[in-house]
Amino acid sequence: MLLVFGSRGLSPSKSIIAQRFLLEGETLSSRKLKIQEIMQKIKINNWKWLIEDSALLHGWFERWEDFARNSVVKQNDVRIVFKIEDLFYAKLEQPVGFWRKLRNFLFPKAAREFATGRALEAAGVAVVKHLGWAKCGSSNMLLTEAMPESCSVHEYWHNEIVYGNAPKQKFLDNFANFLQSFFVSGFYHPDFHIGNILYSPTTESFALVDVYGIKCPKQLSEQQIAEHNRIVLELYRGLSDSEAVIFLMKVKNDLTLGKAKKFWETALIEKAIQAQKNWTKRQTQIENNYSKFVEVLNISDNEFLVRKTLGIGPVVSLDKIPNCLTGNYFDIMRLAPSQAETLWLDSFRLEILGVDHLRPMVFEKPGVLYFEKAPDGTPKAPLDKADEFIERAYCADISVNADSLLQLANGRIVISKIM
């Protein structure tokens, strides 16, 4: 089923796209030529740069390989993203195989991503500043400006809001405005998710990052609109059903209450069904201590499995283990190894399904679990919020007793025990 907000109304007319994307009488080719005219060309150590200002390369590019080794943000077999102090990010493409090398030599990926970034900026879409690109044989490099004191929306939402104490409503209001502006821009993003959007708490601003593959079609198809709409569902952890409906209506002003509710209910059910289908694979990954879910720490003869928050990072500082593992900070449960393993897996399954609970943060093999600890006197969940929670869990085929629900200081509604 396509998850579309009512109609094709999120896609603006061709004339609006043309006004925002290109100036009168301008073609995409002439836009690229104008960009090249205002850019500076420079060659350094066989690297040919097209850059906004050659001064941006001073002081670091002569030793870029040191940054690529020591300041890695992420990497795979053909790509390295690295940081240059707090000023820039560089993405280095080094394709493998004759045909891939030939393609990247003739049609550099960095050049295409740079042109996309500049087109987004010209259309008024919030995007990180694309400063320049370079090629050296089949390798190429993209340079973008760092967004000060920022992190991905995925990281901020889960670390600071869902499991932290940052204000939720103001963030949601600002994020709704950002999404609304992108949805009406006419661009199609084939990889539109909250990991590809940066957020600065200091300036309360957002910006697209990793824009390769973004297109500006004459009109978005229903399938493309549906793919964009799914980004809202990525906030389902930490977002109650009533909050979600209000958020949806802010993202799309003409969306009715009934359509917003229908969209959210349908999306939740589909997400739960997909999560259940994928659980066998996820279970195997967790059992094998896959790094997205678990950090393994060995101290003397003890093995500690430290939970990660959805691929972001360990929930407990590794350098504080084992000294912090006391009853002052955790509810400690000593169990038979098989029972401890089952609870550990059950907790991840609930988290993936979006059913919040006091989670085991550390698993000391073979049978000790260290759970989040609710302070004494933590109140029961209010009846209306408990009802919403139970209904959400029911969509994921999970039965919850209202008496087991607590409301933590940051507003989280959680199952107190998952035994």
N, C-alpha and C positions, 0 to 999 in steps of 0.2 A: 504494500500500500504506500502511495506517495503521501508524505507529510507536507501539505501545502497550506499556507495561511489563506484559507478562503478561496482565492482566485489567483490569477496571474498578476494581480495588482502590485506585487512587490517589484515587478520589472518595469522600469520607466519606458516611455516611448523612445523611438529611435531619434527623434529630434532633440529630446532632453539629453540623451547620451551624447549626441554630436556636439551640443552646446558645451557640455562639461569636459568632454574628452579632447575635442579638437576645436581650434579657433576657426572663425569663418574663412572659408577658402583653403583651409589647411588639410593636407592628407597625412596619413601615418608616416609615409616616407619623408615628406617635407619636415614633419616634426622631428624625426630622427636626425635629419641633416642640420636642423637648427640647434639641436642638442650638441652635435659634434662641433658646430661652429663656435659655441661658447665654452667648449672644453679644451683643456690643454693636453697636447701630446708630448710624451717624454719617454725616453728609453733608458732603463737602468739595468745593468747586468743581464742583457738579452731579454728583459721583460719590457714589452711595449704597452705603455699606459695611456688611457684616455681618462683624464681626471679633472675634476672641477678646479683644483688648484694644486700645482705640483708641490707646494709647501706642505701639503697634507702627508707627503711621503717622507719628509725629513725626520731623521732621528730614529726611524724604526725599519724602513724597508730594506736598508742595507743588511740588516740582520733578521729578516723576517723568519728565517728558518728556526732561529732561537725561540721566537714567539710560538711558532707552529709546534715546537716540541714541548715547551714549558707552560703555555697558556691555552691549552686545548679546552674548548667548550664541549664539543662532540665530534665524533669522527667515525668513519667506516673505511672500507677498503679503497674507495676512490675519492673520498671527500674529507676535508678537515676544516672545521670552523674554529678559529682561535681569536683571542682578544688581544688588543694592543692597548695595554694599560686600561684606563677607563675612558678612552677616546673613541676607539673604532673596533669593529668586528671585520674579520677577513674570512672569506669562504674560498678555499683552495680546491679546485677540481683537478684530479689527476686520473683520467680514464685508463682502463686496462683493456688490451685487445686492439688489434689493428683497426677494425672498422669504427669502434668507439673513439679511438684516438683521431682517426681521420675526420669523423663527424665533428668532434670538438675543435679540431683545427680549423675546419671550414666554417662552422657555425658555433662559435664559442658560447657555452651556456651562460657564462658570466655576462656577456654582452646582452643576451636576451633578457636576463633577469634585471640587469641595470635599466634597460629600456622600459621594462614593465614598471619598475619602481618609479621612474621619472613620469611615466604616463599616469600612474595612480596619484602621484603628488600634484600633477597639473590638473587632475580632475577633482581635487579637493578631498581626496581620501587620506585619512591619517595613516602614514606609513613611515617607517624609519628612513632617514635621509640616505639616498644612494649617491655615493660620492664619486665612484669611478670603477673601472675594471681594467684588467691587463691580461695579456697572453704571452706565453713563452712556449713555442711549439704547440703541442696538444694540451698543455696545461693552461689553466686560466684562473684568475683570482678576482673576486668581487669585494669592494670595500664599502662598508656602510658605517654610518655614525652610530656610536653607542647612545642608548637612551639612558640618561643618568638614573641610578637607583631604581632600576626597573627589573621586573621578572615576568615570566609568562602569566597570563590570566589563570591558566591551570594551576600553577604553583601558588599564586596569591590566593585564589579562591579556596583551595584545600588547606593550605598551611595557616593562613591568616584569618579566614572567615569560618570555614566549616569546623576546623579543629583549633581555631585561635579565637581572638577577641576583637578583631577589627570590625568596624561598623559595616553592617551588611547593606542596609537600605540605600545609603548614598552611593556605594559602589554599584549596586544594581541600577540605580537611576542613570549614572554616568555610562555604564556599559550598554544600557538600552539605547541611549542616544548614539553611541558609537555604532552599534549594530544597525540601527535605523539608517544612519548615513551611508553605511556600506551597502545595505540592501537596495537603496534607491539609486546607487551610483551606476548601475548597469553592468558592472564587472562580474565575471564568474570566477570563483576561486575553487579549483578542484581539490584542494586540501584544507578546507576551511574548518579549523577547530581551535579551541582555546589555548592550545600549545603554540599556535602560530600568531598569537596576539600578545604584545607586550603591554604591561601596565606599570605606571609610575605612581606610587602612593603619594609622593611629594607633590606632583603636579595634577594628580587625579586624571591623567590622560592615558590614552590608548594609542597603539600604532601596530599596523600589520608588519610582520617580519616573514622572511622566507617566501617571497612572492612569485617564485618561478612557476610558470604554467598558468597564471591568471590571464584571462582573455576578456575582451569586450565585444560580445556578440551583438547582433542587431536587436535581439530580444532573448531573454533567458527562457529556456524551456521549463515545463513543469518539473521535470526531473532535476534540473539544475537548482531551481528554487527550493525543491524538497531537500536537496543535499545541504544547501545553505541553512535551512530552517533547523536542521538537526543540531546545530551548534547550541541552541537553547537547552537541549536535553542534557548537555554535558555538565550543567549546573545542578543536576537532580540531587546529588548529595549536598545536603545543606539547604535545599530549597523545598519548602512545604508546597503542597498542591495549591493552596490559596495564593502564596507568594508567586508561584510560577505563573498562574493565570494573570495576575496583575502585571508581572514583568512582560509577558507576551503582548498584552494590550498596550504597553508603553513602546515596545519595539515596533508594533504595527498599530497605528492610531485608529484605523477604521475596523479593526478586528473586534467582533462582538464578543460578549461574555460567553455565550454559548459555544461559539466556534473556538475560542481560546481553551475552554474546558475540554471540548472534544479532542482538539489537537493534543493536549497534554495527556489525557487519559489514554488515547490511542498510542501515543509515543511511548508511554511508560510500559504498557502491556507488551508492545513489540520489543522494547529494550530488555524486559525481563525474560521474554521467550528466547531472545538471542543469547543473553547471558547464561541461561540454563543450558542451551545447546553447546556453548563454549566451555562449560564448567569442567568437563573431563580434561580438556587441554590445559586449562588454568590450574587444575588440581595437580596435574603432573609437573607443571612448572614450579609450583610452590613446594611440592615434595622434593624436587631437585634443587631447591634454593635458588631459583632463577633470580637474577639480580634486580629485576623490576620490582619484585615483591619482598625480597629478603637480603639482608647483609649478614654474612657469616663472620663471626668473631671467635677466635680460639685463644683462650687465656689459660696457660698451664695445661691441665688435662681437661678443661671444661670447654664445651662448645655452646656458644650462645647464638641463637637466630634472632636478629633484630629486625622488626617489622619496618617496611618502607611504606610511605603514604603514596600509593598509586604511582610508583616510579619516580617520585620526587627526591626522597632522601630518607635516611633512618629517622625514626620518630624519637629515638633516644641517642644522645651524643655518645659515640663509641668510646671516647676517652673517659667517660664517667662510669663505664661498666668495668668491674662488677660493684664498685663502691656504692652506687646509687640504688642498687637493687635491694631496698629495704621496705619494711611496712610503712615507713613514713611517706613514701611516694607511690607505692603500688599495693594492690591487693594480690597477695601471693597464694597460689593454689598448687599444692603438691599432689600429683596424680600418678596413676599407673601410666607407663609410657604410651600405650595404645590410646588411652583416654585423652591424654594431653595432646597427642597428635590429631585426634579427631576434633577437639575443640579449636585447635590452632587453624585447621582447615575450615571448619564451620564459620569461624570469624571472618576469614577472607571471603568466603562465599557470600556472607551477609553484606560485607562491605561492597563487593562487586555488584550486588543486587540493590544497593542503596538503602539497606535496612540498618540504621545506626545503632550502636551498642557500645558498652564499655569493652574495649578491645584488649586482647593480650598483646602487649607491646614487645615483650621479649620472651623467647622460649629457651630455657636452659635445659639442654638435653640431659637425661632422657625424659624427665617428667615434671618440670617446674615451669609454670606460666606466671608471668608478671602482668597483671591487668591494670588498665587505667583505674584510678581510685577517685570515687566521688566523695567529696567532703561530707562529714557527718551533718545531718540535717538537710541534705539536698531534697528539695520538694518533689512530690509526685507531679507528673505531667498534667497540665490543665485538661479538662475533659474534651474541649474542642480540638486541642492539638493531639491528644491521645487518639481521638477518633480518626483524624487525618492520617496519623502514623499507622494505625491498624489497617486502614483502607489501602494505604500505599503498600504495606507489607503483603496484604492479601493479593494484590496485583502480581506479586512475585511468588505467590503460592507459599507464603510464610505466615503461620498463625502466631499472633502476639496477644498476651493477656495485658489488659490496661493497667493492672496493679503492678506490673513489672517495669513500667515506664517512669523515668525520671526526667526532670528538666534541669540541665546544668546551668551554671552561671552565665555562660555565653549564649544561652537559648537553645542549645542542642537538646533534642528529645532522644533519649537512648534507652535501650533495653538494659536493665541493671545487671542481669546475669543471663548467660546463654547456655547454661547447663541444661 
